[in-house]
Amino acid sequence: MSDGTGRRTIALSFEDGPDPVWTRRVLAALQGAGARATFFVTTPRAVVWPEIVGRILAGGHEIGLHCGRHLNHLDSTEAAIQADGEIALKILKSQGIEPALWLPPCGTIAPFSGDVARRLGLRLAAWTIDPADATGSPQDVLDSVAARLQPGSIVRLHDGFDESAVDDEPCRFSLEMIARLVERARNLGYETVPVSEIGPRTLDLLAEAPAAGHPAAPFPS
């Protein structure tokens, strides 16, 4: 999608970090690829590893809110999600971070999610391509993701673990994808930028919510 300057842009979206091992590796890979990204952080990890948060910002990347507790909106109450967001934002603000975007856990939203986002002063965000949807070899997955790229695409990746993760495979896979995906995107004429720089989206989350259990739609303009 053009951002108004004629650029064709896509975004890489990392979630469930920061992590002292994987986020460092991801940042190094992004630097090597000459790409910037968005990191949707969990505040318990941000508190433990503030130095990693600082590295994200120093690399020219964007920080968005993922969560405090990893609560699925569809399985939680509005009050619980509101409280979790408020506490998380206070923690990030104490670190000098005031995010504009919010990627809910599991990429799902409830009927109240838009109202909570407005009260928190945030815009809901979501991925449009999840490499986990593809099957086959790493090359097959890369080919599948590349084939689905279009202006404004947001690719879901990981630099940490959610509360249900049992191994580091999503992080390892994401790390392996970065250089090759950025190169493939560049060859297709795309620039990889943070989520907030990909331009306005076409679907307003607050006007057309997805069915329960489906990933949230891209953030509204």
Secondary structure, 3 states (H helix, E strand, C coil): CECCCCCEEEEEEEEEECCCCHHHHHHHHHHHHCCCCEEEEEHHHHHHCHHHHHHHHHCCCEEEEEECCCCCHHHCCHHHHHHHHHHHHHHHHHCCCCCCEECCHHHCCCCCHHHHHHHHCCEECCCCECHHHCCCCHHHHHHHHHHHCCCCCEEEEECCCCCCCCCCHHHHHHHHHHHHHHHHHHHCCCEEECHHHCCCCCCCCCCCCCCCCCCCCCCCC
